[in-house]
Amino acid sequence: MSRPFNRSGLEGLEDLGGQGRKRRITETERWRIIGLVRLPPPGWLTVQTGGVLGAADAAGRPE
């Protein structure tokens, strides 16, 4: 099998793009997931204002 460099020299090393699996989620969905992962799960203790420990809403989803 001929390598891109052997066929085209340095120009054969350029990124061709379109390689690999296509994304299954949009960029907006990706950033929303990242934001949710960074939040503490509901019901876990978190440090509130003044350094007091408190639980997030155990019944609701994190907003």
mmCIF file as Biopython writes it, N, C-alpha, C and O atoms, coordinates in Angstrom:
data_model
#
loop_
_atom_site.group_PDB
_atom_site.id
_atom_site.type_symbol
_atom_site.label_atom_id
_atom_site.label_alt_id
_atom_site.label_comp_id
_atom_site.label_asym_id
_atom_site.label_entity_id
_atom_site.label_seq_id
_atom_site.pdbx_PDB_ins_code
_atom_site.Cartn_x
_atom_site.Cartn_y
_atom_site.Cartn_z
_atom_site.occupancy
_atom_site.B_iso_or_equiv
_atom_site.auth_seq_id
_atom_site.auth_asym_id
_atom_site.pdbx_PDB_model_num
ATOM 1   N N  . MET A ? 1  ? 0.844   -1.183 0.000  1.0 0.0 1  A 1 
ATOM 2   C CA . MET A ? 1  ? 0.000   0.000  0.000  1.0 0.0 1  A 1 
ATOM 3   C C  . MET A ? 1  ? 0.886   1.242  0.000  1.0 0.0 1  A 1 
ATOM 4   O O  . MET A ? 1  ? 1.798   1.353  0.819  1.0 0.0 1  A 1 
ATOM 5   N N  . SER A ? 2  ? 0.633   2.140  -0.879 1.0 0.0 2  A 1 
ATOM 6   C CA . SER A ? 2  ? 1.422   3.357  -1.011 1.0 0.0 2  A 1 
ATOM 7   C C  . SER A ? 2  ? 1.004   4.380  0.049  1.0 0.0 2  A 1 
ATOM 8   O O  . SER A ? 2  ? -0.187  4.630  0.236  1.0 0.0 2  A 1 
ATOM 9   N N  . ARG A ? 3  ? 1.960   4.957  0.723  1.0 0.0 3  A 1 
ATOM 10  C CA . ARG A ? 3  ? 1.706   5.973  1.744  1.0 0.0 3  A 1 
ATOM 11  C C  . ARG A ? 3  ? 1.529   7.338  1.095  1.0 0.0 3  A 1 
ATOM 12  O O  . ARG A ? 3  ? 2.116   7.596  0.044  1.0 0.0 3  A 1 
ATOM 13  N N  . PRO A ? 4  ? 0.717   8.235  1.707  1.0 0.0 4  A 1 
ATOM 14  C CA . PRO A ? 4  ? 0.506   9.565  1.133  1.0 0.0 4  A 1 
ATOM 15  C C  . PRO A ? 4  ? 1.812   10.330 0.896  1.0 0.0 4  A 1 
ATOM 16  O O  . PRO A ? 4  ? 1.952   11.022 -0.112 1.0 0.0 4  A 1 
ATOM 17  N N  . PHE A ? 5  ? 2.775   10.206 1.832  1.0 0.0 5  A 1 
ATOM 18  C CA . PHE A ? 5  ? 4.041   10.919 1.663  1.0 0.0 5  A 1 
ATOM 19  C C  . PHE A ? 5  ? 4.795   10.393 0.441  1.0 0.0 5  A 1 
ATOM 20  O O  . PHE A ? 5  ? 5.378   11.172 -0.313 1.0 0.0 5  A 1 
ATOM 21  N N  . ASN A ? 6  ? 4.784   9.090  0.250  1.0 0.0 6  A 1 
ATOM 22  C CA . ASN A ? 6  ? 5.484   8.501  -0.900 1.0 0.0 6  A 1 
ATOM 23  C C  . ASN A ? 6  ? 4.855   8.922  -2.223 1.0 0.0 6  A 1 
ATOM 24  O O  . ASN A ? 6  ? 5.555   9.070  -3.225 1.0 0.0 6  A 1 
ATOM 25  N N  . ARG A ? 7  ? 3.543   9.115  -2.230 1.0 0.0 7  A 1 
ATOM 26  C CA . ARG A ? 7  ? 2.848   9.515  -3.451 1.0 0.0 7  A 1 
ATOM 27  C C  . ARG A ? 7  ? 2.990   11.003 -3.743 1.0 0.0 7  A 1 
ATOM 28  O O  . ARG A ? 7  ? 3.200   11.394 -4.891 1.0 0.0 7  A 1 
ATOM 29  N N  . SER A ? 8  ? 2.873   11.857 -2.678 1.0 0.0 8  A 1 
ATOM 30  C CA . SER A ? 8  ? 2.771   13.305 -2.899 1.0 0.0 8  A 1 
ATOM 31  C C  . SER A ? 8  ? 3.822   14.131 -2.178 1.0 0.0 8  A 1 
ATOM 32  O O  . SER A ? 8  ? 3.781   15.358 -2.268 1.0 0.0 8  A 1 
ATOM 33  N N  . GLY A ? 9  ? 4.745   13.528 -1.481 1.0 0.0 9  A 1 
ATOM 34  C CA . GLY A ? 9  ? 5.738   14.289 -0.737 1.0 0.0 9  A 1 
ATOM 35  C C  . GLY A ? 9  ? 5.102   14.985 0.454  1.0 0.0 9  A 1 
ATOM 36  O O  . GLY A ? 9  ? 4.176   14.450 1.064  1.0 0.0 9  A 1 
ATOM 37  N N  . LEU A ? 10 ? 5.599   16.194 0.796  1.0 0.0 10 A 1 
ATOM 38  C CA . LEU A ? 10 ? 5.084   16.916 1.961  1.0 0.0 10 A 1 
ATOM 39  C C  . LEU A ? 10 ? 3.609   17.265 1.817  1.0 0.0 10 A 1 
ATOM 40  O O  . LEU A ? 10 ? 2.895   17.317 2.818  1.0 0.0 10 A 1 
ATOM 41  N N  . GLU A ? 11 ? 3.140   17.503 0.613  1.0 0.0 11 A 1 
ATOM 42  C CA . GLU A ? 11 ? 1.723   17.831 0.407  1.0 0.0 11 A 1 
ATOM 43  C C  . GLU A ? 11 ? 0.826   16.656 0.787  1.0 0.0 11 A 1 
ATOM 44  O O  . GLU A ? 11 ? -0.340  16.859 1.127  1.0 0.0 11 A 1 
ATOM 45  N N  . GLY A ? 12 ? 1.339   15.457 0.737  1.0 0.0 12 A 1 
ATOM 46  C CA . GLY A ? 12 ? 0.565   14.284 1.114  1.0 0.0 12 A 1 
ATOM 47  C C  . GLY A ? 12 ? 0.319   14.177 2.605  1.0 0.0 12 A 1 
ATOM 48  O O  . GLY A ? 12 ? -0.492  13.358 3.036  1.0 0.0 12 A 1 
ATOM 49  N N  . LEU A ? 13 ? 1.005   14.992 3.409  1.0 0.0 13 A 1 
ATOM 50  C CA . LEU A ? 13 ? 0.839   14.957 4.858  1.0 0.0 13 A 1 
ATOM 51  C C  . LEU A ? 13 ? -0.248  15.911 5.350  1.0 0.0 13 A 1 
ATOM 52  O O  . LEU A ? 13 ? -0.550  15.919 6.543  1.0 0.0 13 A 1 
ATOM 53  N N  . GLU A ? 14 ? -0.839  16.710 4.472  1.0 0.0 14 A 1 
ATOM 54  C CA . GLU A ? 14 ? -1.890  17.643 4.870  1.0 0.0 14 A 1 
ATOM 55  C C  . GLU A ? 14 ? -3.111  16.878 5.363  1.0 0.0 14 A 1 
ATOM 56  O O  . GLU A ? 14 ? -3.364  15.748 4.945  1.0 0.0 14 A 1 
ATOM 57  N N  . ASP A ? 15 ? -3.860  17.511 6.255  1.0 0.0 15 A 1 
ATOM 58  C CA . ASP A ? 15 ? -5.090  16.906 6.774  1.0 0.0 15 A 1 
ATOM 59  C C  . ASP A ? 15 ? -6.137  16.908 5.669  1.0 0.0 15 A 1 
ATOM 60  O O  . ASP A ? 15 ? -6.457  17.957 5.109  1.0 0.0 15 A 1 
ATOM 61  N N  . LEU A ? 16 ? -6.663  15.744 5.363  1.0 0.0 16 A 1 
ATOM 62  C CA . LEU A ? 16 ? -7.653  15.634 4.293  1.0 0.0 16 A 1 
ATOM 63  C C  . LEU A ? 16 ? -9.056  15.971 4.769  1.0 0.0 16 A 1 
ATOM 64  O O  . LEU A ? 16 ? -9.918  16.288 3.949  1.0 0.0 16 A 1 
ATOM 65  N N  . GLY A ? 17 ? -9.306  15.912 6.056  1.0 0.0 17 A 1 
ATOM 66  C CA . GLY A ? 17 ? -10.639 16.184 6.575  1.0 0.0 17 A 1 
ATOM 67  C C  . GLY A ? 17 ? -11.606 15.085 6.186  1.0 0.0 17 A 1 
ATOM 68  O O  . GLY A ? 17 ? -11.325 14.293 5.287  1.0 0.0 17 A 1 
ATOM 69  N N  . GLY A ? 18 ? -12.729 15.034 6.850  1.0 0.0 18 A 1 
ATOM 70  C CA . GLY A ? 18 ? -13.738 14.043 6.534  1.0 0.0 18 A 1 
ATOM 71  C C  . GLY A ? 18 ? -13.356 12.622 6.922  1.0 0.0 18 A 1 
ATOM 72  O O  . GLY A ? 18 ? -14.051 11.674 6.555  1.0 0.0 18 A 1 
ATOM 73  N N  . GLN A ? 19 ? -12.273 12.464 7.651  1.0 0.0 19 A 1 
ATOM 74  C CA . GLN A ? 19 ? -11.833 11.143 8.073  1.0 0.0 19 A 1 
ATOM 75  C C  . GLN A ? 19 ? -12.468 10.799 9.413  1.0 0.0 19 A 1 
ATOM 76  O O  . GLN A ? 19 ? -12.706 11.687 10.232 1.0 0.0 19 A 1 
ATOM 77  N N  . GLY A ? 20 ? -12.737 9.552  9.635  1.0 0.0 20 A 1 
ATOM 78  C CA . GLY A ? 20 ? -13.261 9.111  10.920 1.0 0.0 20 A 1 
ATOM 79  C C  . GLY A ? 20 ? -14.772 9.099  10.960 1.0 0.0 20 A 1 
ATOM 80  O O  . GLY A ? 20 ? -15.448 9.471  10.001 1.0 0.0 20 A 1 
ATOM 81  N N  . ARG A ? 21 ? -15.277 8.661  12.092 1.0 0.0 21 A 1 
ATOM 82  C CA . ARG A ? 21 ? -16.727 8.532  12.283 1.0 0.0 21 A 1 
ATOM 83  C C  . ARG A ? 21 ? -17.369 9.917  12.431 1.0 0.0 21 A 1 
ATOM 84  O O  . ARG A ? 21 ? -16.780 10.819 13.027 1.0 0.0 21 A 1 
ATOM 85  N N  . LYS A ? 22 ? -18.550 10.073 11.899 1.0 0.0 22 A 1 
ATOM 86  C CA . LYS A ? 22 ? -19.290 11.325 12.005 1.0 0.0 22 A 1 
ATOM 87  C C  . LYS A ? 22 ? -19.862 11.450 13.413 1.0 0.0 22 A 1 
ATOM 88  O O  . LYS A ? 22 ? -20.185 10.445 14.046 1.0 0.0 22 A 1 
ATOM 89  N N  . ARG A ? 23 ? -19.985 12.669 13.898 1.0 0.0 23 A 1 
ATOM 90  C CA . ARG A ? 23 ? -20.544 12.900 15.229 1.0 0.0 23 A 1 
ATOM 91  C C  . ARG A ? 23 ? -22.019 12.527 15.266 1.0 0.0 23 A 1 
ATOM 92  O O  . ARG A ? 23 ? -22.753 12.732 14.300 1.0 0.0 23 A 1 
ATOM 93  N N  . ARG A ? 24 ? -22.437 11.976 16.400 1.0 0.0 24 A 1 
ATOM 94  C CA . ARG A ? 24 ? -23.836 11.594 16.566 1.0 0.0 24 A 1 
ATOM 95  C C  . ARG A ? 24 ? -24.645 12.658 17.284 1.0 0.0 24 A 1 
ATOM 96  O O  . ARG A ? 24 ? -25.875 12.614 17.265 1.0 0.0 24 A 1 
ATOM 97  N N  . ILE A ? 25 ? -23.970 13.626 17.926 1.0 0.0 25 A 1 
ATOM 98  C CA . ILE A ? 25 ? -24.671 14.713 18.602 1.0 0.0 25 A 1 
ATOM 99  C C  . ILE A ? 25 ? -24.151 16.039 18.067 1.0 0.0 25 A 1 
ATOM 100 O O  . ILE A ? 25 ? -23.045 16.117 17.533 1.0 0.0 25 A 1 
ATOM 101 N N  . THR A ? 26 ? -24.966 17.083 18.216 1.0 0.0 26 A 1 
ATOM 102 C CA . THR A ? 26 ? -24.560 18.409 17.750 1.0 0.0 26 A 1 
ATOM 103 C C  . THR A ? 26 ? -23.597 19.035 18.763 1.0 0.0 26 A 1 
ATOM 104 O O  . THR A ? 26 ? -23.457 18.554 19.887 1.0 0.0 26 A 1 
ATOM 105 N N  . GLU A ? 27 ? -22.954 20.089 18.350 1.0 0.0 27 A 1 
ATOM 106 C CA . GLU A ? 27 ? -22.028 20.805 19.243 1.0 0.0 27 A 1 
ATOM 107 C C  . GLU A ? 27 ? -22.788 21.379 20.442 1.0 0.0 27 A 1 
ATOM 108 O O  . GLU A ? 27 ? -22.266 21.387 21.556 1.0 0.0 27 A 1 
ATOM 109 N N  . THR A ? 28 ? -24.018 21.860 20.221 1.0 0.0 28 A 1 
ATOM 110 C CA . THR A ? 28 ? -24.835 22.401 21.312 1.0 0.0 28 A 1 
ATOM 111 C C  . THR A ? 28 ? -25.160 21.318 22.327 1.0 0.0 28 A 1 
ATOM 112 O O  . THR A ? 28 ? -25.058 21.549 23.532 1.0 0.0 28 A 1 
ATOM 113 N N  . GLU A ? 29 ? -25.548 20.140 21.855 1.0 0.0 29 A 1 
ATOM 114 C CA . GLU A ? 29 ? -25.839 19.025 22.757 1.0 0.0 29 A 1 
ATOM 115 C C  . GLU A ? 29 ? -24.598 18.614 23.530 1.0 0.0 29 A 1 
ATOM 116 O O  . GLU A ? 29 ? -24.683 18.287 24.714 1.0 0.0 29 A 1 
ATOM 117 N N  . ARG A ? 30 ? -23.458 18.628 22.879 1.0 0.0 30 A 1 
ATOM 118 C CA . ARG A ? 30 ? -22.192 18.257 23.525 1.0 0.0 30 A 1 
ATOM 119 C C  . ARG A ? 30 ? -21.879 19.198 24.688 1.0 0.0 30 A 1 
ATOM 120 O O  . ARG A ? 30 ? -21.523 18.745 25.776 1.0 0.0 30 A 1 
ATOM 121 N N  . TRP A ? 31 ? -22.013 20.511 24.459 1.0 0.0 31 A 1 
ATOM 122 C CA . TRP A ? 31 ? -21.707 21.483 25.511 1.0 0.0 31 A 1 
ATOM 123 C C  . TRP A ? 31 ? -22.735 21.424 26.638 1.0 0.0 31 A 1 
ATOM 124 O O  . TRP A ? 31 ? -22.395 21.688 27.791 1.0 0.0 31 A 1 
ATOM 125 N N  . ARG A ? 32 ? -23.986 21.083 26.326 1.0 0.0 32 A 1 
ATOM 126 C CA . ARG A ? 32 ? -24.991 20.942 27.375 1.0 0.0 32 A 1 
ATOM 127 C C  . ARG A ? 32 ? -24.646 19.761 28.281 1.0 0.0 32 A 1 
ATOM 128 O O  . ARG A ? 32 ? -24.766 19.857 29.502 1.0 0.0 32 A 1 
ATOM 129 N N  . ILE A ? 33 ? -24.223 18.661 27.690 1.0 0.0 33 A 1 
ATOM 130 C CA . ILE A ? 33 ? -23.822 17.483 28.469 1.0 0.0 33 A 1 
ATOM 131 C C  . ILE A ? 33 ? -22.630 17.814 29.351 1.0 0.0 33 A 1 
ATOM 132 O O  . ILE A ? 33 ? -22.601 17.440 30.523 1.0 0.0 33 A 1 
ATOM 133 N N  . ILE A ? 34 ? -21.650 18.512 28.797 1.0 0.0 34 A 1 
ATOM 134 C CA . ILE A ? 34 ? -20.470 18.905 29.582 1.0 0.0 34 A 1 
ATOM 135 C C  . ILE A ? 34 ? -20.891 19.769 30.762 1.0 0.0 34 A 1 
ATOM 136 O O  . ILE A ? 34 ? -20.389 19.596 31.872 1.0 0.0 34 A 1 
ATOM 137 N N  . GLY A ? 35 ? -21.817 20.703 30.523 1.0 0.0 35 A 1 
ATOM 138 C CA . GLY A ? 35 ? -22.306 21.565 31.610 1.0 0.0 35 A 1 
ATOM 139 C C  . GLY A ? 35 ? -23.011 20.773 32.697 1.0 0.0 35 A 1 
ATOM 140 O O  . GLY A ? 35 ? -22.829 21.058 33.881 1.0 0.0 35 A 1 
ATOM 141 N N  . LEU A ? 36 ? -23.814 19.780 32.317 1.0 0.0 36 A 1 
ATOM 142 C CA . LEU A ? 36 ? -24.519 18.960 33.307 1.0 0.0 36 A 1 
ATOM 143 C C  . LEU A ? 36 ? -23.564 18.095 34.114 1.0 0.0 36 A 1 
ATOM 144 O O  . LEU A ? 36 ? -23.771 17.894 35.311 1.0 0.0 36 A 1 
ATOM 145 N N  . VAL A ? 37 ? -22.537 17.590 33.481 1.0 0.0 37 A 1 
ATOM 146 C CA . VAL A ? 37 ? -21.567 16.745 34.178 1.0 0.0 37 A 1 
ATOM 147 C C  . VAL A ? 37 ? -20.817 17.539 35.241 1.0 0.0 37 A 1 
ATOM 148 O O  . VAL A ? 37 ? -20.419 16.988 36.267 1.0 0.0 37 A 1 
ATOM 149 N N  . ARG A ? 38 ? -20.629 18.810 34.997 1.0 0.0 38 A 1 
ATOM 150 C CA . ARG A ? 38 ? -19.880 19.651 35.949 1.0 0.0 38 A 1 
ATOM 151 C C  . ARG A ? 38 ? -20.709 20.022 37.169 1.0 0.0 38 A 1 
ATOM 152 O O  . ARG A ? 38 ? -20.150 20.475 38.168 1.0 0.0 38 A 1 
ATOM 153 N N  . LEU A ? 39 ? -22.028 19.843 37.117 1.0 0.0 39 A 1 
ATOM 154 C CA . LEU A ? 39 ? -22.888 20.169 38.257 1.0 0.0 39 A 1 
ATOM 155 C C  . LEU A ? 39 ? -22.921 19.012 39.246 1.0 0.0 39 A 1 
ATOM 156 O O  . LEU A ? 39 ? -22.806 17.852 38.849 1.0 0.0 39 A 1 
ATOM 157 N N  . PRO A ? 40 ? -23.079 19.321 40.537 1.0 0.0 40 A 1 
ATOM 158 C CA . PRO A ? 40 ? -23.214 18.230 41.509 1.0 0.0 40 A 1 
ATOM 159 C C  . PRO A ? 40 ? -24.565 17.543 41.312 1.0 0.0 40 A 1 
ATOM 160 O O  . PRO A ? 40 ? -25.547 18.213 40.992 1.0 0.0 40 A 1 
ATOM 161 N N  . PRO A ? 41 ? -24.637 16.229 41.493 1.0 0.0 41 A 1 
ATOM 162 C CA . PRO A ? 41 ? -25.911 15.523 41.362 1.0 0.0 41 A 1 
ATOM 163 C C  . PRO A ? 41 ? -26.911 16.015 42.397 1.0 0.0 41 A 1 
ATOM 164 O O  . PRO A ? 41 ? -26.503 16.441 43.477 1.0 0.0 41 A 1 
ATOM 165 N N  . PRO A ? 42 ? -28.223 15.971 42.100 1.0 0.0 42 A 1 
ATOM 166 C CA . PRO A ? 42 ? -29.212 16.414 43.085 1.0 0.0 42 A 1 
ATOM 167 C C  . PRO A ? 42 ? -29.144 15.552 44.337 1.0 0.0 42 A 1 
ATOM 168 O O  . PRO A ? 42 ? -28.986 14.334 44.256 1.0 0.0 42 A 1 
ATOM 169 N N  . GLY A ? 43 ? -29.264 16.195 45.494 1.0 0.0 43 A 1 
ATOM 170 C CA . GLY A ? 43 ? -29.228 15.473 46.767 1.0 0.0 43 A 1 
ATOM 171 C C  . GLY A ? 43 ? -27.845 15.357 47.378 1.0 0.0 43 A 1 
ATOM 172 O O  . GLY A ? 43 ? -27.726 15.024 48.557 1.0 0.0 43 A 1 
ATOM 173 N N  . TRP A ? 44 ? -26.787 15.625 46.605 1.0 0.0 44 A 1 
ATOM 174 C CA . TRP A ? 44 ? -25.437 15.568 47.163 1.0 0.0 44 A 1 
ATOM 175 C C  . TRP A ? 44 ? -25.155 16.846 47.927 1.0 0.0 44 A 1 
ATOM 176 O O  . TRP A ? 44 ? -25.675 17.914 47.602 1.0 0.0 44 A 1 
ATOM 177 N N  . LEU A ? 45 ? -24.329 16.719 48.941 1.0 0.0 45 A 1 
ATOM 178 C CA . LEU A ? 45 ? -23.962 17.890 49.720 1.0 0.0 45 A 1 
ATOM 179 C C  . LEU A ? 45 ? -23.068 18.809 48.905 1.0 0.0 45 A 1 
ATOM 180 O O  . LEU A ? 45 ? -22.146 18.364 48.222 1.0 0.0 45 A 1 
ATOM 181 N N  . THR A ? 46 ? -23.359 20.090 48.989 1.0 0.0 46 A 1 
ATOM 182 C CA . THR A ? 46 ? -22.540 21.101 48.334 1.0 0.0 46 A 1 
ATOM 183 C C  . THR A ? 46 ? -22.262 22.208 49.335 1.0 0.0 46 A 1 
ATOM 184 O O  . THR A ? 46 ? -22.987 22.363 50.318 1.0 0.0 46 A 1 
ATOM 185 N N  . VAL A ? 47 ? -21.235 22.959 49.089 1.0 0.0 47 A 1 
ATOM 186 C CA . VAL A ? 47 ? -20.902 24.077 49.958 1.0 0.0 47 A 1 
ATOM 187 C C  . VAL A ? 47 ? -21.752 25.273 49.532 1.0 0.0 47 A 1 
ATOM 188 O O  . VAL A ? 47 ? -21.657 25.746 48.400 1.0 0.0 47 A 1 
ATOM 189 N N  . GLN A ? 48 ? -22.583 25.751 50.456 1.0 0.0 48 A 1 
ATOM 190 C CA . GLN A ? 48 ? -23.459 26.890 50.202 1.0 0.0 48 A 1 
ATOM 191 C C  . GLN A ? 48 ? -22.744 28.178 50.604 1.0 0.0 48 A 1 
ATOM 192 O O  . GLN A ? 48 ? -21.604 28.147 51.067 1.0 0.0 48 A 1 
ATOM 193 N N  . THR A ? 49 ? -23.412 29.286 50.427 1.0 0.0 49 A 1 
ATOM 194 C CA . THR A ? 49 ? -22.867 30.587 50.807 1.0 0.0 49 A 1 
ATOM 195 C C  . THR A ? 49 ? -22.483 30.577 52.281 1.0 0.0 49 A 1 
ATOM 196 O O  . THR A ? 49 ? -23.247 30.091 53.115 1.0 0.0 49 A 1 
ATOM 197 N N  . GLY A ? 50 ? -21.329 31.098 52.605 1.0 0.0 50 A 1 
ATOM 198 C CA . GLY A ? 50 ? -20.852 31.142 53.984 1.0 0.0 50 A 1 
ATOM 199 C C  . GLY A ? 50 ? -20.175 29.865 54.433 1.0 0.0 50 A 1 
ATOM 200 O O  . GLY A ? 50 ? -19.833 29.734 55.608 1.0 0.0 50 A 1 
ATOM 201 N N  . GLY A ? 51 ? -19.969 28.914 53.525 1.0 0.0 51 A 1 
ATOM 202 C CA . GLY A ? 51 ? -19.276 27.689 53.868 1.0 0.0 51 A 1 
ATOM 203 C C  . GLY A ? 51 ? -20.142 26.620 54.507 1.0 0.0 51 A 1 
ATOM 204 O O  . GLY A ? 51 ? -19.626 25.610 54.985 1.0 0.0 51 A 1 
ATOM 205 N N  . VAL A ? 52 ? -21.459 26.830 54.523 1.0 0.0 52 A 1 
ATOM 206 C CA . VAL A ? 52 ? -22.377 25.871 55.130 1.0 0.0 52 A 1 
ATOM 207 C C  . VAL A ? 52 ? -22.687 24.761 54.123 1.0 0.0 52 A 1 
ATOM 208 O O  . VAL A ? 52 ? -22.905 25.031 52.942 1.0 0.0 52 A 1 
ATOM 209 N N  . LEU A ? 53 ? -22.707 23.503 54.601 1.0 0.0 53 A 1 
ATOM 210 C CA . LEU A ? 53 ? -23.061 22.386 53.722 1.0 0.0 53 A 1 
ATOM 211 C C  . LEU A ? 53 ? -24.574 22.284 53.594 1.0 0.0 53 A 1 
ATOM 212 O O  . LEU A ? 53 ? -25.300 22.459 54.573 1.0 0.0 53 A 1 
ATOM 213 N N  . GLY A ? 54 ? -25.037 22.004 52.406 1.0 0.0 54 A 1 
ATOM 214 C CA . GLY A ? 54 ? -26.463 21.830 52.161 1.0 0.0 54 A 1 
ATOM 215 C C  . GLY A ? 54 ? -26.659 20.896 50.997 1.0 0.0 54 A 1 
ATOM 216 O O  . GLY A ? 54 ? -25.751 20.703 50.188 1.0 0.0 54 A 1 
ATOM 217 N N  . ALA A ? 55 ? -27.847 20.310 50.903 1.0 0.0 55 A 1 
ATOM 218 C CA . ALA A ? 55 ? -28.147 19.383 49.811 1.0 0.0 55 A 1 
ATOM 219 C C  . ALA A ? 55 ? -28.873 20.122 48.697 1.0 0.0 55 A 1 
ATOM 220 O O  . ALA A ? 55 ? -29.730 20.969 48.950 1.0 0.0 55 A 1 
ATOM 221 N N  . ALA A ? 56 ? -28.522 19.792 47.472 1.0 0.0 56 A 1 
ATOM 222 C CA . ALA A ? 56 ? -29.262 20.312 46.335 1.0 0.0 56 A 1 
ATOM 223 C C  . ALA A ? 56 ? -30.642 19.674 46.344 1.0 0.0 56 A 1 
ATOM 224 O O  . ALA A ? 56 ? -30.853 18.694 47.059 1.0 0.0 56 A 1 
ATOM 225 N N  . ASP A ? 57 ? -31.564 20.185 45.590 1.0 0.0 57 A 1 
ATOM 226 C CA . ASP A ? 57 ? -32.917 19.652 45.521 1.0 0.0 57 A 1 
ATOM 227 C C  . ASP A ? 57 ? -32.896 18.180 45.107 1.0 0.0 57 A 1 
ATOM 228 O O  . ASP A ? 57 ? -32.537 17.859 43.974 1.0 0.0 57 A 1 
ATOM 229 N N  . ALA A ? 58 ? -33.274 17.295 46.010 1.0 0.0 58 A 1 
ATOM 230 C CA . ALA A ? 58 ? -33.210 15.859 45.741 1.0 0.0 58 A 1 
ATOM 231 C C  . ALA A ? 58 ? -34.306 15.409 44.771 1.0 0.0 58 A 1 
ATOM 232 O O  . ALA A ? 58 ? -34.171 14.368 44.128 1.0 0.0 58 A 1 
ATOM 233 N N  . ALA A ? 59 ? -35.382 16.179 44.663 1.0 0.0 59 A 1 
ATOM 234 C CA . ALA A ? 59 ? -36.488 15.771 43.804 1.0 0.0 59 A 1 
ATOM 235 C C  . ALA A ? 59 ? -36.345 16.279 42.374 1.0 0.0 59 A 1 
ATOM 236 O O  . ALA A ? 59 ? -36.800 15.628 41.433 1.0 0.0 59 A 1 
ATOM 237 N N  . GLY A ? 60 ? -35.728 17.417 42.213 1.0 0.0 60 A 1 
ATOM 238 C CA . GLY A ? 60 ? -35.640 18.027 40.891 1.0 0.0 60 A 1 
ATOM 239 C C  . GLY A ? 60 ? -34.345 17.718 40.196 1.0 0.0 60 A 1 
ATOM 240 O O  . GLY A ? 60 ? -33.403 17.215 40.807 1.0 0.0 60 A 1 
ATOM 241 N N  . ARG A ? 61 ? -34.297 18.018 38.920 1.0 0.0 61 A 1 
ATOM 242 C CA . ARG A ? 61 ? -33.047 17.820 38.186 1.0 0.0 61 A 1 
ATOM 243 C C  . ARG A ? 61 ? -32.198 19.079 38.329 1.0 0.0 61 A 1 
ATOM 244 O O  . ARG A ? 61 ? -32.745 20.163 38.529 1.0 0.0 61 A 1 
ATOM 245 N N  . PRO A ? 62 ? -30.896 18.964 38.233 1.0 0.0 62 A 1 
ATOM 246 C CA . PRO A ? 62 ? -30.041 20.140 38.409 1.0 0.0 62 A 1 
ATOM 247 C C  . PRO A ? 62 ? -30.264 21.141 37.281 1.0 0.0 62 A 1 
ATOM 248 O O  . PRO A ? 62 ? -30.322 20.767 36.110 1.0 0.0 62 A 1 
ATOM 249 N N  . GLU A ? 63 ? -30.383 22.377 37.635 1.0 0.0 63 A 1 
ATOM 250 C CA . GLU A ? 63 ? -30.591 23.453 36.640 1.0 0.0 63 A 1 
ATOM 251 C C  . GLU A ? 63 ? -29.436 24.422 36.708 1.0 0.0 63 A 1 
ATOM 252 O O  . GLU A ? 63 ? -29.406 25.400 35.961 1.0 0.0 63 A 1 
#
